[in-house]
Amino acid sequence: MNLKETWANRTYRPFLRQWPKPARKGTAWLMVFELMGLIPILVIFGIAQPNLYRTDLWKIGYENKLNSNPNMILYAYANHKPLPQVPLVWSRTLTDFNVAISVISLFLLLVKLITFIMKGWLPLIALVINIAMTALYTVSVYGQIGPDYADPRYPAPAAWYFRYGCDMAKEWGVYKSCQIAQSSLGITFYMLMIYLLNLGFAAWAMWPNKELNDGDDDDDNDSLYGYDAKPVEMQNMKNEPLVSATPFTPRTQAFHTLNRQLPLRAQRAP
């Protein structure tokens, strides 16, 4: 048996695989919940750019000896020292990164919706994309939690507003901004869970299964969410003959009687 015959007789087909019906339904419903999380995350990450509250919260933490000094870079320049590495939670990189992944998520959701309706959302494509998005949102969650060990005097395993709340931000006038920073982590974690569930469904579809390898594609008989489409039989409708009735009046009866008694009209009749 040559290589071509071996490939044709293979039992596991990773490319054109079918979705299990529960996984297909779950993926369809998760798109609704993904959109519900994507709208607020676009708003929150959008208003946080470029620096709505990042530096203010960093200063508040330093004044309360809860994290590093936001002026560390200026001190390094003034003292001709190597530039320190800014913690990810206080960096512009994290802010831009969050905006980027939110826009990418919106684009992928639109692509997934179109290809899912056209039955082109293959499990292999879903597996690769969900692995990538899970990794991106994991980095975002880690960055927002904010371990800050730049200053050995004030090590911070997490941002101060996650450990102590936002009460300290009231006297600085950034209480609402602090709440936005807290909510951004919550909605990011929500999106991470959505992509983990999508990843689970894609992995289930890619798991070796003889029914998914050899089964016929019954999607043509199924709706978007996997329900069987039942044909509707049209019943023949019997057309009843219309009975036309001539209005009956005494004058009409007299006219017909006179018409039958006219000799000339009777002769002309064929």
N, C-alpha and C positions, 0 to 999 in steps of 0.2 A: 504494500500500500504506500503510495507516494504521499508527499506532503500536502498536495491539494486535496486528496481524498480524506486524509486525516483531518484537515481543517473543516471539510464539509460534514464529517461525521462527529464532530466534537459535541460534547454534551453540555458544556457551559458556554453560553453566548453573552459576553459582557456588554455588547453594544446595543443591539436591538432587543432589549428585554422589556417585558410587560411589567406594569405596576400591579401589585396585588390590590384588590378592590379596597380593603381597609386603608392601605397606604395612599391610594389615589384619592379617596374621600378625605383623609386626614390632611393631605397636602393642599387640597382645594379649600378646606375650611381654614387652614392656617394662613392662607393669603389674606383672609378677612382680618384676622388678629394681627397679622404683620402690618397691614395698612393702618390699623388702629394705633399701633406703636410708632409707626414711621412718621405720622403727622406731627405729634408732639416732639419727637426727637429732632426733626428738621427745624422746628421753631426754636427749641432750646439751644441747640448747637449753633444755629444761625445768629441768634442775638448775642451769644457769648463771644463771637468773633468781632474784632481781633482781641480786645482786652476789656470786656465789660466789668469783670469782678476779680480776675485772676490775681493781679498785683495787690488789690485792696485786701483780699483775704490772706494773701501771703504776709502783708505787713501786720495785720491783726494778730496772726499767729506768732510772729516774731516778738511783737510787743508784749505778748503774754507768755513768752518763752516756750512756745509749743512747736516751733519749726525754725528753719534756717533764716538768715537775714536776706531780704530781697536786694540789698545793696552790696552783695558779695562781689559782683562783677566790677562795680565802681571801685571798691577797695583793692581788688586785684590790679586794676589799671593804675591806681594811685601808688601802689607799693611795688609795681613792676614784678608782679608775681604771675605764675601761670593762671589762666582763667579757670575757675572751678566749673564743674559740670552742674548745670541747673537741674534740680529734680524735675522729673517728667510732669508731675502734677502742676507745677508752676510755669511750665514752658509754653512758648507759642507753638511748638511742634505738636503738642497734644491737642490744642485748640483747633489747629488746621486739620489734624488727623481726624478728629471727630466730625468735622464738617464734611470731609472727603468721604468717609464711610457712610454717612447718612445719605449723601447724594448717590453714591454707588448703590446703596440699598434700594433707593427709589427706582433707579434705572433697571436693576435686576428684577424688581417686582413687576414692572411693566412688561419686561421681556418674558418673564415666567408666565404671566397671565395670558399673553398672546400665544406663546408656544404650547401652553397647557390646553387652551381651547382648540388649537390646531393639532393636538396630539403629537407634538414634537418635543415635549419636555421629557427627555429620556432619563432613566435612573442614573446612568453614568454621569451625565452632565450635572444633574442635581447633586450627586455625591461630591463632585469636585468643587462646585460653587459653594455648597454649604460648609465644606471643610475650610475653604478660604475665608468665608464670612464669619465662621465661628472663631477662627484664629484672630481676625481683625477686631472683633468685639471683645474678645478676651483681653487683648492688649489695651483696649480702651477702658475696660473695667479696672484693670490693674493700674493704669495711669491715673484714673480719677480717684481711686482709693488713696493714692498718694504717699507711698513711703518716702520719707525725706531724711536722709542721713548725711546731708552735705555739711551740717554743723555738728561736730561730735558733742558739743555741749547740750544741744537740744535735739536729740534723735526723735523722730516721729514715725512710728510704724504706719500711721494713716493720717489723713488730713484732719486738722483739729475740729472742723465742723461736723465730722462724722463721729468723733469721740465725745465731744462736749455740747453739740448742738449749736444753734445760731444765736444764742442770747448775747454772746460777746460782740456780735456784729451790730446790735441795736445802737450802741453809743457812737458807732462810726457811720451810721446811716446807710448801711449796706445789708440790712436784714433780709430784704426780698432777694437780693442777689445771692446771699448765702443759701436761701431756700431753693433758688434755681440750681445752684451747684449741687445741692443734695438730691434734687429731683432728677438731675441729669444722670446720676449714677443709677437711680432706680429704673429709669426708662431704658438705659443701656443694658442693664441686667435683664430686663424684660425681652429686649430684642435678642440677646444672647440665648435665652431659653427658647425663643421661637426658632432660631437657626439650629439649635441642638435637636429640637423635635423634627425639623425638616431633615436634618442629617440622619436621624434614626430611621425615618421612613425610607430615605434613599438607600441606606445600608441594608434595610430589610429587603428592598427590591433587588439589590445586587447580590444578596445571599444565594448560594447555589440551591436551586429548586427546580426539579424536573418539570413541574407543571408550568413554571414560567419560561422554561427553555423550549418545551415542545408544544405547549398549548397554542391553540388558534387564537388569533387576536379577535376578541369579541367586542372591541371598543365600538365597532360600527353599530352594534345593537344596544349600546349603553349610552346613557346620557353623560353629562359632564361629571356628575358625582357618582356614577356607577349604577344607577337604577336602570332596570330593563325597560326598554321602550316598547310598549305593546301596541300593535297595529289596531287602528280603529276601523271597524267594518262599517261600510255605508249600506244601509238597508234600502232596498228599492221601495220607492213610494208609488203606490197605485193611484193613478190619476182617474178619478171618477168622472164619468161623462157629465158634462154640464147640460142640464135640462132647461131649455129656453121655453118659456111660457108666454103666450100672447095674452095681453090683458083682455078680459071678457067684459063687455058692456052690452046693453040692449041694442044700441046703435050699431055695434060691430056685428051682432047676429043678424040684424035686418039687412045690413050691407051684403053679407055673404049670401043670404037668401035671395036677394035681388040679383046678385051677380050670377047665380046659377040659373035664374029664370030668363035672362036675356038671350034671345035666339041668335042675334048676330054675333055676339061674343062667343057663343057656343060653336058657331060655324067656323070662326077664325081659329079656334083652338086646334092645335095639331092632333 
